[in-house]
Amino acid sequence: MPNLKTSAFSRLSSTTLLGAAVILGMLYFGRDILAPLAVAGIASLIILPLVHKLDALGLNRAAAAMVSVLLVGACLVALAVVLAFQLASVTGDLPQYREAIQEKVESVRAITERPFARLEAELSAVIPQPVPEVSRSGKKNSHAAAASAASAAPAPEADTRMSVRGAVRRLFALAWGPIGQAGIVLVLLVFILLEQESLRERLIRLAGLTEMSRTMQALGDAAEGVSRFFFSQFLVNLVFGLIMGAVLAAGGVPHAVLWGTLAGVLRFVPYLGALASGLMISVFIAAIDPGWWLALSFLAFYVGLEVIVANFIEPRIYGHSSGLSPLAVIVSALFWGTLWGPIGLLLSTPLTLCLVVAGRHVAALEPITILLGEAPDMSHAERFYQRALAGESDAIIRDARSHLQKQSFAKYCDQILLPGLALAALDLRHGRIEAAQQERLRGSISQLTEVLTQTPGAPRSLRRRREVPLLNSGVGAHLRELRLARLGRWQGSLDVPLGSVVLCGGLSGERDDLLSELLVHALRVSGIDARSITLDQPEDERPDSSKAELVSIVFLVYPTRERLEAWMEVIGTLRENLPQALLVTIRPSFFNEEVDAATVKEQVDMVLSSFEEGLALASTHMRPAIKV
């Protein structure tokens, strides 16, 4: 029986939850210190491959680190300078578009204000307006008029001119924050790269020398995942910027290179960057174009391309390259953006990736890996059992057909169907399945097996009925009745060559019936004349003993402890009636609660461990063509 995985949440305690709450508080209130440190740490993981390349060329560690930082910094500064000059050029060209901008603003204002003005006029016609208060003589109070006139008189102009020193002071105050943060990050980055080996040794000592291999694996996975993610993001944004630049150039928009570059660069800021670049380019196009067609066309194209990239390309590329599920990319952006603002939004995916990698090696963080990892740690058999409990027959059949396109039915039974049935048997034995779940499980298995056994060898062309009637005796007996109705009483002609028939049988019961029917189908789809039989059925229902020479192999369902004696009696009867036949039983590896193999091996000629081994054995004895 497959080992059932214990719940990761079972290891959580009040102490663990309290520790998690304390860590979240530290992340939020210590963001001014932790955010630059996280930026420097992530940047060191990105630059580290370049440092190793330079180190391999003969530079020492300090020189390689400094050269790497200078190269990356120079590229970023050069890009910033080019964008700044291009933006200055665009700003200088804007005055010539002033009239067009004013005209567009007035038209937008008229469009937006017209409905409200019409609504106000209609309401004014229905609701009487208040009459202004007047004096007895019919004139307004002269004192009130004088007061209102005095209040309406223009105030003396304030000197709004700013001195050069004040302007420089204000500009320096605005730029000091980002420059200071960038300087802190740069200093931290240099020291992290210089102390990379020392920091790794400290982490190993913290984790313990006995966990050295696991710690090294975690650090390697984190560095590789972050580098792969940023490289994938760079490629996506580069292609996006090239497409936007080409479209703008084809539309005759000035400074198409600038806007394409801006569209690609701002997409490194999740969500907000794409929105900002789209709005900026749309406003610029609206300002330079007399009409609205070009701006609206670009906006529609931009939104369409962004929807395709964000919903179909990025989740698959980023999720595959980072080891995160597509939903985890969005959830991590929301979480880190709430904690650390724009910096958290930028670092959301690499930070979450580091946590997911750590969860593969640290038990306390395993729930994060399970919830946010690329694929849940669930086998195909467990997924089959989970879907069967939920009654998702369509999904089970679709998955089975997908597997049967690549592998045999025998292998599908060995790897998915039989282990899933073993999980169900274990839960049934311990009373962990409710009655409604049992009905859904029974119906799903019946629909799957009937669909896959209707037309052997051609699973894609099968058509499943909406409702599958279940016989009282179980799914296996129901499948046998279907085959008997199609092929006759003996499930085929008895006028066949000697030794060309393989019998698959077990004792009467739902378990043995189903297993024998599955094995029959696995053999028949491979061209073997396999037929099922109930070993303890009345003698008048068995084939004539004169036809015993037709049988070459008898596959027996592995016995249970409760029915071992009856199974052994049947073995003796088979030895008498089919002396020339090879008696074989199949004991899959997950049947660990059945009878010991040594006891069974004394009764039969061979004990196999899978349907595939049984198929290989039958194929080596004979392989006549049969009509299915």
C-alpha positions in Angstrom: 0.0 0.0 0.0 1.4 3.4 -0.8 2.6 5.4 2.2 0.2 8.2 2.9 1.9 11.6 3.4 1.3 13.3 6.6 -0.2 16.7 6.6 2.3 19.5 6.7 0.0 21.5 8.9 0.1 18.8 11.6 3.5 20.0 12.5 2.3 23.5 13.2 1.9 24.6 16.8 1.0 27.7 18.7 4.8 28.4 19.0 5.2 28.2 15.2 2.3 30.5 14.6 3.6 33.0 17.2 7.0 32.9 15.5 5.5 33.5 12.1 3.5 36.5 13.5 6.7 38.0 15.0 8.6 37.5 11.7 5.8 39.3 9.8 5.9 42.2 12.3 9.7 42.4 11.9 9.3 42.4 8.1 6.8 45.3 8.2 8.3 47.5 10.9 11.9 46.8 9.9 11.4 47.4 6.1 13.7 50.4 6.1 16.6 48.1 7.1 15.5 44.8 5.6 14.4 46.1 2.1 17.9 47.4 1.1 19.5 44.2 2.5 17.0 42.1 0.5 17.7 44.1 -2.7 21.5 43.7 -2.2 21.1 40.0 -1.5 18.9 39.4 -4.6 21.3 41.5 -6.8 24.2 39.5 -5.5 22.5 36.2 -6.6 22.0 37.8 -10.1 25.6 39.1 -10.4 27.2 36.0 -8.9 27.5 34.1 -12.2 29.3 37.0 -13.7 31.7 37.1 -10.8 32.4 33.4 -11.2 33.1 33.9 -14.9 35.6 36.7 -14.2 37.1 34.6 -11.4 37.7 31.8 -13.9 39.5 34.2 -16.2 42.2 34.8 -13.6 40.9 37.8 -11.6 40.9 37.4 -7.8 37.6 37.5 -5.9 37.8 41.2 -4.9 38.7 42.4 -8.4 36.0 40.1 -10.0 33.4 41.5 -7.6 34.3 45.1 -8.2 34.5 44.7 -11.9 31.1 43.0 -12.0 29.4 45.7 -9.9 31.0 48.4 -12.1 29.9 46.7 -15.3 26.3 46.3 -14.2 26.2 49.7 -12.7 27.6 51.3 -15.9 24.9 49.5 -17.9 22.2 50.8 -15.7 23.6 54.3 -15.6 24.0 54.4 -19.3 20.4 53.2 -19.8 19.2 55.9 -17.3 21.1 58.6 -19.1 19.8 57.7 -22.5 16.3 57.6 -21.2 16.8 61.0 -19.5 18.1 62.7 -22.6 15.3 61.1 -24.7 12.7 62.3 -22.2 14.2 65.8 -22.3 14.0 65.8 -26.1 10.4 64.8 -25.9 9.7 67.5 -23.3 11.3 70.1 -25.6 9.1 69.0 -28.5 5.9 69.2 -26.4 5.3 73.0 -26.9 4.7 72.6 -30.6 1.9 70.2 -29.7 0.3 72.6 -27.1 -2.6 73.6 -29.3 -3.4 69.9 -30.0 -3.2 69.1 -26.3 -5.5 72.0 -25.4 -8.0 71.0 -28.0 -7.9 67.4 -26.8 -8.4 68.5 -23.2 -11.4 70.7 -24.1 -13.0 67.9 -26.1 -12.5 65.5 -23.3 -13.9 68.0 -20.8 -16.9 68.6 -23.1 -17.6 64.9 -23.5 -17.4 64.3 -19.7 -19.3 67.4 -18.6 -22.1 67.2 -21.2 -24.1 64.4 -19.5 -23.9 66.1 -16.1 -24.9 69.5 -17.6 -28.0 67.9 -19.3 -28.9 66.1 -16.0 -28.6 69.4 -14.1 -30.8 71.2 -16.6 -33.5 68.6 -16.4 -33.5 68.6 -12.7 -33.7 72.4 -12.6 -36.8 72.3 -14.8 -38.5 70.0 -12.3 -37.2 71.3 -8.9 -37.9 75.0 -8.1 -34.8 77.0 -7.4 -34.4 79.0 -4.1 -35.0 82.8 -4.4 -32.1 85.0 -3.2 -32.9 87.0 0.0 -33.6 90.7 -0.7 -34.4 93.7 1.4 -37.9 95.2 1.8 -37.1 97.9 -0.9 -36.3 95.1 -3.3 -32.6 95.7 -3.4 -29.8 93.7 -1.9 -28.4 94.8 1.3 -25.7 97.3 0.4 -23.5 96.3 3.3 -23.5 92.6 2.2 -22.8 93.6 -1.4 -19.9 95.7 -0.3 -18.6 92.9 1.9 -18.8 90.4 -1.0 -17.1 92.8 -3.4 -14.3 93.3 -0.9 -13.9 89.6 -0.5 -13.8 89.2 -4.2 -11.2 91.8 -4.7 -7.9 90.3 -5.9 -5.3 89.9 -3.3 -1.9 91.3 -3.9 0.3 88.9 -5.8 2.7 86.9 -3.7 6.2 86.5 -4.8 6.2 83.0 -6.1 9.7 83.2 -7.6 12.2 80.7 -6.2 15.8 81.5 -5.8 18.5 79.3 -7.4 19.6 78.2 -3.9 16.1 77.2 -3.0 15.6 75.3 -6.2 18.8 73.4 -5.8 17.9 72.6 -2.1 14.5 71.3 -3.2 15.9 69.2 -6.0 18.6 67.8 -3.7 15.9 67.0 -1.0 13.8 65.1 -3.6 16.8 63.1 -5.0 18.5 62.4 -1.7 16.1 59.6 -0.7 16.6 57.4 -3.8 20.3 58.3 -4.1 20.9 57.4 -0.5 19.0 54.1 -0.8 20.9 53.3 -4.0 24.2 54.0 -2.2 23.3 51.8 0.7 22.3 49.0 -1.6 25.6 49.4 -3.6 27.7 49.2 -0.5 25.9 46.1 0.8 26.1 44.5 -2.6 29.9 45.0 -2.8 30.4 43.6 0.7 28.1 40.6 0.1 30.0 39.7 -3.0 33.4 40.1 -1.2 32.2 38.0 1.7 30.3 35.5 -0.3 32.3 32.5 0.9 32.4 33.7 4.5 28.6 34.2 4.5 28.1 30.7 3.0 30.2 29.2 5.8 28.3 31.1 8.4 25.0 29.8 7.0 26.3 26.2 7.1 27.4 26.7 10.7 23.9 28.0 11.6 22.2 25.1 9.9 24.7 22.6 11.4 27.6 20.7 9.9 25.4 17.6 9.7 23.1 19.5 7.3 26.0 20.7 5.1 24.9 19.0 1.9 21.2 20.1 2.3 22.3 23.7 3.0 24.5 23.8 -0.1 21.7 22.4 -2.2 19.3 25.0 -0.9 21.7 27.9 -1.7 22.5 26.5 -5.1 18.7 26.1 -5.9 18.0 29.6 -4.8 20.8 31.2 -6.8 19.9 29.2 -9.9 16.2 29.9 -9.6 16.6 33.7 -9.1 19.1 33.9 -12.0 16.8 31.9 -14.3 13.8 34.0 -13.3 15.4 37.4 -14.0 16.8 36.1 -17.3 13.4 34.9 -18.4 11.9 38.3 -17.3 14.6 40.1 -19.3 13.8 38.1 -22.4 10.0 38.7 -22.1 10.4 42.4 -21.5 12.9 42.8 -24.3 10.6 41.1 -26.8 7.7 43.3 -25.5 9.7 46.5 -25.9 10.8 45.5 -29.4 7.2 44.8 -30.5 6.0 48.1 -29.1 8.8 50.0 -30.7 8.2 48.4 -34.1 4.4 49.1 -33.9 5.0 52.7 -32.9 7.5 53.2 -35.7 5.2 51.7 -38.2 2.4 54.1 -37.0 4.7 57.1 -37.5 4.9 58.0 -33.8 8.0 60.1 -33.0 10.6 58.8 -30.6 9.5 55.2 -31.1 12.8 53.8 -29.8 12.3 55.7 -26.5 8.7 54.6 -26.0 9.6 51.0 -26.8 12.5 51.0 -24.4 10.3 52.6 -21.7 7.6 50.0 -22.2 10.2 47.2 -21.8 12.0 48.8 -18.8 8.8 49.7 -16.8 7.5 46.1 -17.1 10.2 45.1 -14.6 7.9 46.8 -12.0 5.0 44.3 -11.8 1.5 45.5 -12.9 2.1 49.2 -12.1 4.9 49.6 -14.6 2.9 48.2 -17.5 0.0 50.5 -16.6 2.2 53.6 -16.4 4.0 53.0 -19.7 0.7 52.3 -21.5 -0.9 55.5 -20.2 2.2 57.7 -21.0 2.5 56.5 -24.6 -1.3 56.8 -25.2 -1.3 60.4 -23.9 1.7 61.3 -26.0 0.1 59.9 -29.2 -3.2 61.7 -28.4 -1.2 65.0 -28.1 0.6 64.7 -31.4 -2.3 63.3 -33.5 -5.1 65.6 -34.5 -7.7 62.8 -34.2 -8.4 60.0 -31.8 -8.0 57.0 -34.0 -4.2 56.5 -33.6 -4.3 56.8 -29.8 -7.2 54.5 -29.4 -5.8 51.9 -31.8 -2.5 51.9 -30.0 -4.3 51.6 -26.6 -6.3 48.6 -27.9 -3.2 46.9 -29.2 -1.2 47.6 -26.0 -4.0 46.3 -23.8 -4.4 43.2 -26.0 -0.7 42.4 -26.0 -0.4 43.0 -22.3 -3.4 40.7 -21.5 -1.8 37.9 -23.7 1.7 38.4 -22.1 0.4 38.7 -18.5 -2.1 35.9 -18.5 -0.7 33.3 -20.9 3.0 33.9 -21.4 4.3 35.2 -18.1 2.6 32.7 -15.8 4.0 29.8 -17.7 7.5 31.2 -18.4 8.0 32.7 -14.9 6.3 29.8 -13.2 8.4 27.2 -15.0 11.6 29.1 -14.7 11.2 30.0 -11.0 9.5 26.9 -9.7 6.4 28.9 -8.6 2.8 28.3 -9.6 1.2 31.1 -11.8 -1.1 32.0 -8.9 1.8 32.2 -6.5 3.4 34.9 -8.7 0.3 37.1 -8.2 -0.1 36.3 -4.5 3.5 37.0 -3.8 3.3 40.4 -5.5 0.3 41.3 -3.4 1.9 40.1 -0.2 5.4 41.8 -0.6 3.9 44.9 -2.2 1.7 45.3 0.9 4.7 44.9 3.2 7.4 46.9 1.5 5.6 48.9 -1.2 7.2 49.3 -4.7 10.5 47.6 -3.6 8.5 44.6 -2.3 6.5 44.5 -5.6 9.8 44.4 -7.6 11.3 41.7 -5.4 8.2 39.7 -4.8 9.0 36.7 -7.0 12.7 36.2 -6.1 11.9 36.6 -2.4 9.0 34.0 -2.6 11.3 31.7 -4.7 13.9 31.7 -1.9 11.2 30.8 0.6 9.9 28.0 -1.6 13.4 26.6 -2.1 14.0 26.8 1.7 10.7 24.9 2.2 12.1 22.0 0.3 14.8 21.6 2.9 13.3 23.1 6.1 10.3 21.3 7.6 8.9 24.5 9.2 8.6 26.2 5.7 7.2 23.1 3.9 3.6 24.5 3.8 4.9 27.5 1.8 6.5 25.1 -0.8 3.3 23.1 -1.0 1.0 26.1 -1.4 3.2 28.2 -3.7 5.4 25.6 -5.5 5.1 24.9 -9.2 3.4 21.6 -8.8 2.0 20.0 -5.7 3.8 17.0 -4.2 1.1 14.5 -5.3 1.6 11.4 -7.3 -0.6 10.4 -10.3 -2.2 7.7 -8.2 -3.1 10.1 -5.4 -4.5 12.6 -7.9 -6.6 9.8 -9.4 -7.9 8.8 -5.9 -8.7 12.5 -5.0 -10.6 13.0 -8.3 -12.5 9.7 -7.8 -13.6 10.8 -4.3 -14.9 14.0 -5.8 -16.7 12.2 -8.6 -14.7 13.9 -11.4 -15.0 11.1 -13.9 -14.4 13.3 -16.9 -11.1 14.5 -15.6 -10.0 11.0 -14.7 -10.9 9.7 -18.2 -9.2 12.6 -19.9 -6.1 12.0 -17.9 -6.2 8.2 -18.6 -6.5 8.8 -22.3 -3.5 11.2 -22.2 -1.4 8.5 -20.5 -2.5 5.8 -22.8 -1.3 7.8 -25.8 2.3 7.4 -24.4 2.2 4.1 -22.5 0.4 0.7 -22.3 -2.8 0.0 -20.4 -0.8 -2.4 -18.2 1.6 0.3 -17.2 -1.3 2.7 -16.5 -2.7 0.1 -14.2 0.6 -0.5 -12.4 1.4 3.2 -11.9 -1.9 4.9 -11.5 -5.1 2.8 -11.4 -4.0 0.0 -9.0 -2.1 2.2 -6.5 -5.2 4.5 -6.5 -7.5 1.6 -5.8 -5.1 0.5 -3.0 -5.5 3.9 -1.4 -9.2 3.6 -1.6 -9.1 0.1 -0.1 -7.0 1.3 2.8 -9.4 4.1 3.6 -12.4 1.8 3.3 -10.8 -0.7 5.7 -10.3 2.1 8.3 -13.7 3.7 7.7 -12.4 7.0 6.4 -14.7 7.2 3.4 -18.4 8.4 3.8 -21.2 6.7 2.0 -21.6 9.5 -0.5 -17.9 9.4 -1.3 -18.1 5.6 -1.7 -20.8 6.1 -4.3 -18.8 8.7 -6.2 -15.7 6.5 -6.0 -17.6 3.4 -7.3 -19.2 5.4 -10.1 -15.9 7.0 -11.2 -14.1 3.6 -11.3 -17.0 2.0 -13.2 -17.1 4.7 -15.8 -13.4 4.8 -16.3 -13.0 1.0 -16.6 -16.0 0.6 -18.9 -14.8 3.4 -21.2 -11.3 2.1 -21.4 -12.3 -1.5 -22.0 -15.0 -1.0 -24.6 -12.6 -0.8 -27.6 -9.2 -2.1 -26.8 -6.3 -0.4 -28.5 -8.2 2.8 -29.5 -8.9 4.8 -26.4 -9.2 8.1 -28.1 -12.2 7.1 -30.1 -14.2 5.8 -27.2 -17.5 7.4 -26.2 -18.7 7.1 -22.7 -22.3 6.9 -21.7 -23.6 9.4 -19.2 -24.9 6.8 -16.8 -23.2 3.4 -16.2 -25.5 0.8 -14.6 -23.7 -1.0 -11.8 -24.5 -4.6 -11.1 -25.0 -5.7 -7.5 -21.9 -7.9 -7.7 -19.5 -5.0 -8.5 -17.7 -3.3 -11.3 -15.6 -6.3 -12.3 -18.6 -8.5 -12.8 -20.3 -5.8 -14.8 -17.3 -5.5 -17.1 -17.3 -9.3 -17.6 -21.0 -9.2 -18.5 -20.3 -6.6 -21.1 -17.6 -8.8 -22.7 -19.8 -11.9 -22.5 -22.6 -10.0 -24.3 -20.1 -9.0 -27.0 -18.1 -12.2 -27.4 -20.3 -15.0 -26.2 -20.4 -17.4 -23.2 -16.7 -18.4 -23.4 -15.6 -14.9 -24.3 -14.5 -16.0 -27.7 -14.3 -19.1 -29.9 -12.9 -22.4 -28.5 -11.7 -23.3 -32.0 -8.2 -21.8 -31.5 -4.7 -23.2 -31.5 -3.4 -25.2 -28.6 -1.8 -23.2 -25.8 -3.1 -19.9 -27.2 -5.5 -19.0 -24.4 -4.5 -17.2 -21.2 -6.9 -17.3 -18.2 -7.1 -14.6 -15.6 -9.1 -15.5 -12.5 -9.7 -15.1 -8.8 -12.2 -16.0 -6.2 -15.7 -14.6 -6.3 -15.8 -11.1 -5.0 -15.6 -7.5 -6.1 -11.8 -7.2 -5.6 -10.8 -10.3 -7.5 -13.3 -9.7 -10.3 -12.1 -6.2 -11.0 -8.4 -7.1 -10.9 -8.8 -10.1 -13.2 -10.9 -8.0 -15.7 -8.2 -5.3 -15.8 -5.5 -7.8 -16.5 -7.6 -9.4 -19.2 -8.0 -6.1 -20.9 -4.3 -5.3 -20.5 -3.5 -8.6 -22.3 -6.1 -8.4 -25.0 -5.1 -4.9 -26.2 -1.6 -6.5 -26.8 -3.1 -9.2 -29.0 -3.2 -12.0 -26.4 -6.3 -14.2 -26.2 -7.0 -13.5 -22.5 -10.3 -14.6 -20.8 -11.5 -14.2 -17.3 -12.9 -16.9 -15.0 -14.1 -17.2 -11.4 -12.1 -19.9 -9.8 -14.7 -21.0 -7.3 -17.7 -20.9 -9.6 -19.9 -24.0 -10.1 -18.5 -26.7 -12.3 -21.4 -26.5 -14.8 -20.3 -23.0 -15.6 -16.7 -23.9 -16.4 -15.4 -24.8 -19.8 -15.3 -28.4 -20.9 -12.1 -30.1 -19.5 -11.4 -31.4 -22.9 -10.4 -27.9 -23.9 -7.7 -27.7 -21.2 -4.9 -28.0 -23.8 -5.9 -24.5 -25.1 -4.7 -22.8 -21.9 -1.0 -22.1 -21.5 -1.0 -19.6 -18.6 -3.3 -19.0 -15.7 -2.9 -15.6 -14.0 -4.3 -15.7 -10.4 -5.3 -12.7 -8.3 -3.0 -12.5 -5.3 -4.9 -13.8 -2.2 -5.9 -12.1 1.0 -5.3 -13.4 4.4 -9.0 -14.0 5.0 -9.4 -16.2 1.9 -6.0 -17.9 1.7 -7.4 -21.4 2.4 -10.0 -21.2 -0.3 -7.4 -19.9 -2.7 -5.1 -22.8 -1.9 -7.9 -25.3 -2.6 -8.5 -23.7 -6.0 -4.8 -24.0 -6.8 -5.0 -27.8 -6.2 -8.0 -28.0 -8.5 -6.2 -26.1 -11.2 -3.2 -28.4 -10.9 -5.5 -31.4 -11.6 -7.5 -29.9 -14.4 -4.7 -27.9 -16.2 -1.5 -29.8 -15.6 0.2 -28.3 -18.6 -0.6 -24.6 -17.7 1.8 -22.3 -15.9 0.3 -20.9 -12.7 1.3 -17.3 -12.1 0.1 -14.7 -9.6 0.8 -11.0 -9.6 1.6 -9.2 -6.3 2.1 -5.5 -6.8 4.6 -3.7 -4.5 1.8 -1.8 -2.8 0.0 -5.0 -1.7 2.0 -5.0 1.5 -0.9 -6.0 3.7 -1.6 -9.2 1.8 -0.2 -12.8 2.4 3.5 -13.1 2.6 5.1 -13.9 -0.8 7.0 -16.9 0.5 3.8 -18.7 1.4 2.2 -18.0 -2.0 5.3 -18.9 -3.9 5.1 -22.5 -2.7 1.7 -22.9 -4.4 2.4 -21.4 -7.8 5.1 -21.5 -10.4 5.9 -17.8 -10.5 5.2 -14.6 -8.5 5.3 -11.4 -10.5 5.2 -7.8 -9.3 3.3 -5.9 -12.0 0.9 -6.2 -14.9 3.7 -5.3 -17.2 5.7 -8.3 -16.1 2.6 -10.5 -16.7 2.3 -9.0 -20.2 5.9 -9.7 -21.0 5.6 -13.3 -19.8 2.5 -13.9 -21.9 4.1 -12.3 -24.9 7.1 -14.5 -24.8 4.9 -17.7 -24.8 2.6 -16.8 -27.6 1.1 -13.8 -29.4 -1.7 -14.9 -31.7 -3.9 -12.3 -33.3 -7.4 -12.1 -31.8 -10.6 -10.3 -32.7 -11.6 -7.7 -30.1 
